[in-house]
């Protein structure tokens, strides 16, 4: 076999392998990108929820909030 025939056979084999494995590799990359995007979205959402919880904790533990709640309870008792 001469070198030209070997080169042609090698190129054909490489092309077949790329055709078979090419689309699978691209789909896998897209899935990985989607997974990374989902992870980033979830991390942002968790961060936002933590901030909201901290705000709610500050409101609930504030003395004025407790005092206003006691006033509301007294008003309800007075009406009843």
C-alpha positions as CSV (number, residue, x, y, z in Angstrom):
1,X,0.0,0.0,0.0
2,X,1.3,3.4,-0.8
3,X,1.2,6.4,1.5
4,X,-1.6,8.1,-0.5
5,X,-3.9,5.2,0.1
6,X,-3.0,5.1,3.8
7,X,-3.7,8.8,4.1
8,X,-7.1,8.4,2.4
9,X,-8.1,5.5,4.6
10,X,-7.1,7.5,7.7
11,X,-9.1,10.5,6.6
12,X,-12.2,8.4,5.9
13,X,-11.9,6.7,9.2
14,X,-11.5,10.0,11.0
15,X,-14.5,11.5,9.2
16,X,-16.7,8.5,10.1
17,X,-15.7,8.8,13.8
18,X,-16.4,12.5,13.8
19,X,-19.8,12.0,12.2
20,X,-20.8,9.4,14.7
21,X,-19.4,11.1,17.9
22,X,-19.8,14.7,16.8
23,X,-23.5,15.4,17.6
24,X,-23.3,13.5,20.9
25,X,-20.4,15.7,22.0
26,X,-22.3,18.8,21.1
27,X,-25.4,17.7,23.0
28,X,-23.4,16.9,26.0
29,X,-21.8,20.3,25.9
30,X,-25.2,21.9,25.7
31,X,-26.4,19.8,28.7
32,X,-23.4,20.9,30.7
33,X,-24.1,24.6,29.9
34,X,-27.7,24.2,30.8
35,X,-26.7,22.5,34.1
36,X,-24.3,25.4,34.9
37,X,-27.0,28.0,34.1
38,X,-29.5,26.2,36.3
39,X,-26.9,26.0,39.1
40,X,-26.2,29.7,38.8
41,X,-30.0,30.5,38.8
42,X,-30.5,28.4,41.9
43,X,-27.6,30.1,43.7
44,X,-29.0,33.5,42.9
45,X,-32.4,32.5,44.1
46,X,-31.1,31.1,47.4
47,X,-29.1,34.3,48.0
48,X,-32.2,36.4,47.4
49,X,-34.2,34.2,49.8
50,X,-31.6,34.5,52.5
51,X,-31.7,38.3,52.2
52,X,-35.5,38.2,52.5
53,X,-35.3,35.9,55.5
54,X,-32.8,38.2,57.2
55,X,-35.1,41.2,56.6
56,X,-38.1,39.3,58.0
57,X,-36.0,38.3,61.1
58,X,-35.1,41.9,61.7
59,X,-38.7,43.0,61.4
60,X,-40.0,40.3,63.7
61,X,-37.3,40.7,66.4
62,X,-37.8,44.5,66.4
63,X,-39.2,45.9,69.6
64,X,-41.7,48.1,67.8
65,X,-43.1,45.1,65.9
66,X,-43.8,43.3,69.2
67,X,-45.3,46.4,70.7
68,X,-47.6,47.0,67.7
69,X,-48.7,43.4,67.9
70,X,-49.5,43.8,71.6
71,X,-51.6,46.9,70.7
72,X,-53.4,45.0,68.0
73,X,-54.2,42.2,70.5
74,X,-55.5,44.7,73.0
75,X,-57.7,46.3,70.3
76,X,-59.1,42.9,69.4
77,X,-59.9,42.1,73.1
78,X,-61.6,45.5,73.5
79,X,-63.8,44.9,70.5
80,X,-64.8,41.4,71.6
